[in-house]
């Protein structure tokens, strides 16, 4: 029996909680042959920012995604934090890019981690 890593469990929990990501997940697994959380989260960032900008009415509501990630971030699980910090917060738009204002919507735990890795935004 194989145990699921915290980062793979994060992806599974995200898709369960926010089913709008299921199609992206299925494409990801088909393309990659497995769940690669850091790679998958690139698509999560893109979908979340498109939702924030109102560019994709079929995307998961960005608020639900941020709420989910805030809850996960508060758990203090290393594998989960690595994915959230590196592959979500680290990939949010830069100050000169469309959608950067989403960083002002981060919850307290996400915001604290964001400021540590990107003090200039």
N, C-alpha and C positions, 0 to 999 in steps of 0.2 A: 504494500500500500504506500503510495507516495503522498507526502504531505504538501499542501499548498503553501507557497511562500506568502508572506504578508502583502507583497506587491501584487501578486496574481490575485489574491483574495480581494484587494482593493478594486481591481478592474471588474471582477465578478460582482462585487457589491454595488459598484457604480451602475453596471448594466441592469442589475436587478432593480435598483431604486429608481433609475432614470432610463426607462425602456427605449427612449428615443435614440440611445447610443447602441442599441442591439445591432442594427444594420452595419454600422461602422465596425463593431466588434466582430461580427461574422466575417466581414471582408478582411479584417486584420488577421484573424486566425487562418482563413483560407490562404491569404497571401504569404504570411510569415510561417505557417505550419505549426504555430504555437502562440501562446500569449506572451508578448514582449511588452510589459507595462510601460516602459519609457517610450517606446515607439508608438504604442496605442495612445498615450497621452498627448502626442502631437495633434492627433485628430480631435481629442477632447478640447484642447486649447482652441483650435480652429473653429469648432462648432460653437463653443461658448462665446467667443468673440463675435462670430457672425450673429448669434442670437442677441448679444448686447447691442450690436449696431443695427439690429432690425433687418438684417440682410437675408435671413433664412427663416421664414415662418414655420418650417417643419423642424427646426432645430430645437433641442431641449431648452427650456427656459433657463437662461444663464443664472438666475437667482437660485434655482434648485441645485444646479451644479456647484455653485459657490457654497451653498448651505451644506451640501453633502461633504465637500472637501474640508470645510471648517470643522465639522464634526469629526472627521477622520484625523485631521491635524491635531485635534485636542486629545487624541488617544495616546500620543507619545510613542508610537510604534515605529522603530527605526526604518524598516523596509517601506512603510507607508510614507513616512516623512521624506525619504529620499526621492520617491517618485513625485510627490506633490511639489517639493521644493525645486528639484532639478528639472522636471519635465512638465510642470504646469506653471508654477510661478516664474521660473527662469525663462519660459517661452512666451510669456504675456507680451503684448506689444510694447515697444519702446516709446518714450515720450513723443517722438515725432511721427509715430505710426497711428493710423485709425484704430480706435478701440482702446487706446491707452487709459482712458478715463475709468475703465473697469477696475483698475487697481485701487481706486478710491471707494470701491464697493466691497472690498475684501473684509471679512470678519476679523476680529482682533487677533486670533492665532495666525491666520494666513497673513495678515498685514504685518505682524511682527517678524515673521520669517521672510517676507518679501523685502522689507526694509534692510534686513541683515544681508541678503544676497545682492540686492540692487538699491543701494542707498541713494542713488541719483534718479531712481524711478525706472 
